[in-house]
Structures are given as structure tokens and as C-alpha cells.
Amino acid sequence: MKIPVEAIQNFDEEQAVNVIANTFNKEAMIGTSVVATINNNPIDELMKLHEEKMALYERMIKAQDEMIARYEQLINNR
């Protein structure tokens, strides 16, 4: 890990915590630029949602057709 022996011998946990706490706060992040790379294609996401919606509609129509068939069967059996 290439850590000098002196660094390990002189390690102070409280100082390390202070350095970390002072480095990672909101004020320390001011002026830094964070560039996030988002690889989601919005068109692909829309197409996926559309396909899911169509599959849901098809299942609903199938369930409704089955229900109508059962009602017709009940009516014809009377």
C-alpha cells in the first residue's frame, strides 16, 4: 500500500476524522464541478414505458374478455 512507517506510527484517529469532516462538507464542495454521465436514452425509456403500458392494456383486455365469456356462459346456462 506504500504507506510510510512514520505515517502509521504518527497516526492520530481524531486528526484523521477532523480532516475528513472538514474536507467533505457543503462549503468544501463550493466551486467544484461535478459532471455526471447519464447513459439513459430518454427515447429508450419512453419506449420501455409504452411497451409496459401496452402489455398492461392487453392483460386487462384479456381479463375483461374472460369475464364476459363467463357471464355469457352463466346467462346461457339458465
VMD Tcl script that builds the backbone (N, CA, C; Angstrom):
set m [mol new atoms 234]
animate dup $m
set s [atomselect $m all]
$s set {name element resname resid chain x y z} {
  {N N MET 1 A 0.824 -1.200 0.000}
  {CA C MET 1 A 0.000 0.000 0.000}
  {C C MET 1 A 0.860 1.252 0.000}
  {N N LYS 2 A 2.127 1.113 0.117}
  {CA C LYS 2 A 3.075 2.226 0.041}
  {C C LYS 2 A 2.787 3.316 1.061}
  {N N ILE 3 A 2.469 2.916 2.288}
  {CA C ILE 3 A 2.249 3.876 3.370}
  {C C ILE 3 A 3.537 3.938 4.177}
  {N N PRO 4 A 4.088 5.139 4.371}
  {CA C PRO 4 A 5.332 5.251 5.134}
  {C C PRO 4 A 5.141 4.786 6.583}
  {N N VAL 5 A 6.169 4.200 7.137}
  {CA C VAL 5 A 6.126 3.714 8.515}
  {C C VAL 5 A 5.840 4.856 9.477}
  {N N GLU 6 A 6.398 6.045 9.206}
  {CA C GLU 6 A 6.177 7.201 10.078}
  {C C GLU 6 A 4.703 7.593 10.114}
  {N N ALA 7 A 4.032 7.446 8.977}
  {CA C ALA 7 A 2.610 7.801 8.927}
  {C C ALA 7 A 1.797 6.878 9.818}
  {N N ILE 8 A 2.158 5.601 9.816}
  {CA C ILE 8 A 1.435 4.647 10.667}
  {C C ILE 8 A 1.765 4.893 12.138}
  {N N GLN 9 A 3.033 5.185 12.443}
  {CA C GLN 9 A 3.439 5.415 13.834}
  {C C GLN 9 A 2.837 6.696 14.383}
  {N N ASN 10 A 2.693 7.713 13.545}
  {CA C ASN 10 A 2.180 9.004 13.997}
  {C C ASN 10 A 0.682 9.167 13.745}
  {N N PHE 11 A 0.001 8.078 13.387}
  {CA C PHE 11 A -1.423 8.158 13.062}
  {C C PHE 11 A -2.224 8.582 14.291}
  {N N ASP 12 A -3.073 9.579 14.085}
  {CA C ASP 12 A -3.967 10.057 15.138}
  {C C ASP 12 A -5.379 10.007 14.564}
  {N N GLU 13 A -6.207 9.151 15.132}
  {CA C GLU 13 A -7.557 8.949 14.606}
  {C C GLU 13 A -8.381 10.231 14.669}
  {N N GLU 14 A -8.250 10.985 15.723}
  {CA C GLU 14 A -9.031 12.218 15.859}
  {C C GLU 14 A -8.671 13.214 14.771}
  {N N GLN 15 A -7.378 13.357 14.475}
  {CA C GLN 15 A -6.960 14.258 13.398}
  {C C GLN 15 A -7.468 13.769 12.049}
  {N N ALA 16 A -7.450 12.456 11.837}
  {CA C ALA 16 A -7.947 11.906 10.575}
  {C C ALA 16 A -9.432 12.190 10.411}
  {N N VAL 17 A -10.199 12.025 11.488}
  {CA C VAL 17 A -11.629 12.312 11.435}
  {C C VAL 17 A -11.863 13.785 11.151}
  {N N ASN 18 A -11.076 14.679 11.763}
  {CA C ASN 18 A -11.218 16.113 11.520}
  {C C ASN 18 A -10.908 16.472 10.076}
  {N N VAL 19 A -9.868 15.873 9.520}
  {CA C VAL 19 A -9.525 16.148 8.117}
  {C C VAL 19 A -10.658 15.713 7.206}
  {N N ILE 20 A -11.180 14.510 7.450}
  {CA C ILE 20 A -12.283 14.013 6.617}
  {C C ILE 20 A -13.515 14.887 6.784}
  {N N ALA 21 A -13.858 15.241 8.016}
  {CA C ALA 21 A -15.040 16.058 8.266}
  {C C ALA 21 A -14.914 17.431 7.634}
  {N N ASN 22 A -13.731 17.998 7.665}
  {CA C ASN 22 A -13.537 19.333 7.091}
  {C C ASN 22 A -13.415 19.303 5.575}
  {N N THR 23 A -13.101 18.163 5.028}
  {CA C THR 23 A -12.945 18.062 3.582}
  {C C THR 23 A -14.274 17.799 2.887}
  {N N PHE 24 A -15.117 16.994 3.507}
  {CA C PHE 24 A -16.356 16.587 2.862}
  {C C PHE 24 A -17.556 17.248 3.507}
  {N N ASN 25 A -17.651 18.542 3.358}
  {CA C ASN 25 A -18.842 19.252 3.788}
  {C C ASN 25 A -19.315 20.124 2.634}
  {N N LYS 26 A -20.443 20.758 2.812}
  {CA C LYS 26 A -21.022 21.539 1.719}
  {C C LYS 26 A -20.119 22.704 1.320}
  {N N GLU 27 A -19.502 23.354 2.293}
  {CA C GLU 27 A -18.655 24.505 1.976}
  {C C GLU 27 A -17.430 24.082 1.168}
  {N N ALA 28 A -16.903 22.912 1.451}
  {CA C ALA 28 A -15.721 22.439 0.730}
  {C C ALA 28 A -16.052 22.101 -0.712}
  {N N MET 29 A -17.318 21.815 -0.999}
  {CA C MET 29 A -17.715 21.425 -2.350}
  {C C MET 29 A -18.063 22.627 -3.225}
  {N N ILE 30 A -18.139 23.823 -2.658}
  {CA C ILE 30 A -18.458 25.008 -3.439}
  {C C ILE 30 A -17.315 25.281 -4.399}
  {N N GLY 31 A -17.674 25.503 -5.642}
  {CA C GLY 31 A -16.661 25.806 -6.640}
  {C C GLY 31 A -16.118 24.582 -7.345}
  {N N THR 32 A -16.505 23.428 -6.888}
  {CA C THR 32 A -16.069 22.220 -7.585}
  {C C THR 32 A -17.121 21.866 -8.611}
  {N N SER 33 A -16.686 21.364 -9.705}
  {CA C SER 33 A -17.649 20.977 -10.734}
  {C C SER 33 A -17.728 19.468 -10.785}
  {N N VAL 34 A -18.931 18.979 -10.687}
  {CA C VAL 34 A -19.177 17.557 -10.755}
  {C C VAL 34 A -19.933 17.301 -12.048}
  {N N VAL 35 A -19.361 16.496 -12.885}
  {CA C VAL 35 A -20.005 16.172 -14.150}
  {C C VAL 35 A -20.476 14.735 -14.070}
  {N N ALA 36 A -21.776 14.575 -14.123}
  {CA C ALA 36 A -22.339 13.224 -14.069}
  {C C ALA 36 A -22.640 12.768 -15.488}
  {N N THR 37 A -22.258 11.569 -15.768}
  {CA C THR 37 A -22.552 11.000 -17.072}
  {C C THR 37 A -23.742 10.075 -16.932}
  {N N ILE 38 A -24.802 10.447 -17.598}
  {CA C ILE 38 A -26.010 9.635 -17.568}
  {C C ILE 38 A -26.150 8.997 -18.941}
  {N N ASN 39 A -26.195 7.686 -18.942}
  {CA C ASN 39 A -26.240 6.963 -20.202}
  {C C ASN 39 A -27.642 6.504 -20.568}
  {N N ASN 40 A -28.645 7.001 -19.875}
  {CA C ASN 40 A -30.008 6.610 -20.189}
  {C C ASN 40 A -30.505 7.444 -21.356}
  {N N ASN 41 A -30.975 6.760 -22.360}
  {CA C ASN 41 A -31.556 7.448 -23.501}
  {C C ASN 41 A -33.034 7.667 -23.199}
  {N N PRO 42 A -33.501 8.914 -23.176}
  {CA C PRO 42 A -34.900 9.176 -22.827}
  {C C PRO 42 A -35.879 8.497 -23.788}
  {N N ILE 43 A -35.515 8.395 -25.056}
  {CA C ILE 43 A -36.401 7.747 -26.018}
  {C C ILE 43 A -36.543 6.268 -25.668}
  {N N ASP 44 A -35.440 5.628 -25.297}
  {CA C ASP 44 A -35.500 4.220 -24.904}
  {C C ASP 44 A -36.376 4.047 -23.673}
  {N N GLU 45 A -36.244 4.968 -22.720}
  {CA C GLU 45 A -37.062 4.889 -21.512}
  {C C GLU 45 A -38.542 5.049 -21.854}
  {N N LEU 46 A -38.866 5.994 -22.736}
  {CA C LEU 46 A -40.259 6.180 -23.150}
  {C C LEU 46 A -40.794 4.949 -23.862}
  {N N MET 47 A -39.983 4.358 -24.720}
  {CA C MET 47 A -40.411 3.158 -25.438}
  {C C MET 47 A -40.656 2.008 -24.457}
  {N N LYS 48 A -39.801 1.881 -23.460}
  {CA C LYS 48 A -39.974 0.832 -22.459}
  {C C LYS 48 A -41.282 1.034 -21.689}
  {N N LEU 49 A -41.540 2.280 -21.280}
  {CA C LEU 49 A -42.786 2.572 -20.567}
  {C C LEU 49 A -43.997 2.303 -21.445}
  {N N HIS 50 A -43.897 2.664 -22.722}
  {CA C HIS 50 A -45.007 2.429 -23.651}
  {C C HIS 50 A -45.272 0.932 -23.802}
  {N N GLU 51 A -44.207 0.143 -23.938}
  {CA C GLU 51 A -44.369 -1.303 -24.071}
  {C C GLU 51 A -44.983 -1.905 -22.811}
  {N N GLU 52 A -44.573 -1.423 -21.651}
  {CA C GLU 52 A -45.151 -1.908 -20.400}
  {C C GLU 52 A -46.631 -1.548 -20.311}
  {N N LYS 53 A -46.966 -0.344 -20.755}
  {CA C LYS 53 A -48.366 0.096 -20.728}
  {C C LYS 53 A -49.208 -0.751 -21.675}
  {N N MET 54 A -48.671 -1.026 -22.867}
  {CA C MET 54 A -49.410 -1.833 -23.836}
  {C C MET 54 A -49.606 -3.259 -23.310}
  {N N ALA 55 A -48.589 -3.813 -22.657}
  {CA C ALA 55 A -48.720 -5.155 -22.085}
  {C C ALA 55 A -49.786 -5.166 -20.996}
  {N N LEU 56 A -49.844 -4.100 -20.199}
  {CA C LEU 56 A -50.866 -3.995 -19.163}
  {C C LEU 56 A -52.251 -3.920 -19.793}
  {N N TYR 57 A -52.424 -3.092 -20.832}
  {CA C TYR 57 A -53.715 -2.989 -21.519}
  {C C TYR 57 A -54.130 -4.336 -22.101}
  {N N GLU 58 A -53.185 -5.068 -22.686}
  {CA C GLU 58 A -53.501 -6.378 -23.253}
  {C C GLU 58 A -53.955 -7.345 -22.169}
  {N N ARG 59 A -53.300 -7.315 -21.015}
  {CA C ARG 59 A -53.727 -8.186 -19.912}
  {C C ARG 59 A -55.114 -7.787 -19.411}
  {N N MET 60 A -55.381 -6.485 -19.354}
  {CA C MET 60 A -56.693 -6.023 -18.897}
  {C C MET 60 A -57.787 -6.435 -19.881}
  {N N ILE 61 A -57.513 -6.306 -21.164}
  {CA C ILE 61 A -58.493 -6.697 -22.180}
  {C C ILE 61 A -58.742 -8.199 -22.128}
  {N N LYS 62 A -57.686 -8.986 -21.958}
  {CA C LYS 62 A -57.825 -10.436 -21.856}
  {C C LYS 62 A -58.674 -10.806 -20.649}
  {N N ALA 63 A -58.421 -10.153 -19.509}
  {CA C ALA 63 A -59.200 -10.426 -18.304}
  {C C ALA 63 A -60.660 -10.040 -18.505}
  {N N GLN 64 A -60.892 -8.924 -19.184}
  {CA C GLN 64 A -62.261 -8.486 -19.441}
  {C C GLN 64 A -62.964 -9.453 -20.389}
  {N N ASP 65 A -62.275 -9.922 -21.417}
  {CA C ASP 65 A -62.860 -10.898 -22.340}
  {C C ASP 65 A -63.207 -12.195 -21.614}
  {N N GLU 66 A -62.333 -12.646 -20.715}
  {CA C GLU 66 A -62.618 -13.854 -19.948}
  {C C GLU 66 A -63.826 -13.656 -19.046}
  {N N MET 67 A -63.943 -12.478 -18.442}
  {CA C MET 67 A -65.069 -12.186 -17.582}
  {C C MET 67 A -66.369 -12.161 -18.396}
  {N N ILE 68 A -66.343 -11.568 -19.564}
  {CA C ILE 68 A -67.531 -11.516 -20.426}
  {C C ILE 68 A -67.924 -12.925 -20.851}
  {N N ALA 69 A -66.924 -13.748 -21.179}
  {CA C ALA 69 A -67.211 -15.133 -21.571}
  {C C ALA 69 A -67.867 -15.892 -20.429}
  {N N ARG 70 A -67.414 -15.673 -19.202}
  {CA C ARG 70 A -68.033 -16.333 -18.046}
  {C C ARG 70 A -69.468 -15.860 -17.836}
  {N N TYR 71 A -69.698 -14.544 -18.006}
  {CA C TYR 71 A -71.060 -14.024 -17.879}
  {C C TYR 71 A -71.971 -14.618 -18.941}
  {N N GLU 72 A -71.468 -14.707 -20.172}
  {CA C GLU 72 A -72.275 -15.288 -21.247}
  {C C GLU 72 A -72.590 -16.747 -20.947}
  {N N GLN 73 A -71.597 -17.467 -20.393}
  {CA C GLN 73 A -71.810 -18.865 -20.052}
  {C C GLN 73 A -72.875 -18.998 -18.948}
  {N N LEU 74 A -72.804 -18.110 -17.966}
  {CA C LEU 74 A -73.790 -18.132 -16.883}
  {C C LEU 74 A -75.192 -17.828 -17.419}
  {N N ILE 75 A -75.290 -16.874 -18.322}
  {CA C ILE 75 A -76.589 -16.497 -18.881}
  {C C ILE 75 A -77.148 -17.645 -19.714}
  {N N ASN 76 A -76.301 -18.295 -20.510}
  {CA C ASN 76 A -76.767 -19.388 -21.368}
  {C C ASN 76 A -77.151 -20.638 -20.567}
  {N N ASN 77 A -76.571 -20.818 -19.397}
  {CA C ASN 77 A -76.892 -21.992 -18.582}
  {C C ASN 77 A -78.196 -21.840 -17.819}
  {N N ARG 78 A -78.813 -20.724 -17.824}
  {CA C ARG 78 A -80.067 -20.513 -17.079}
  {C C ARG 78 A -81.217 -21.116 -17.781}
}
mol reanalyze $m
mol bondsrecalc $m
mol representation Tube
mol addrep $m
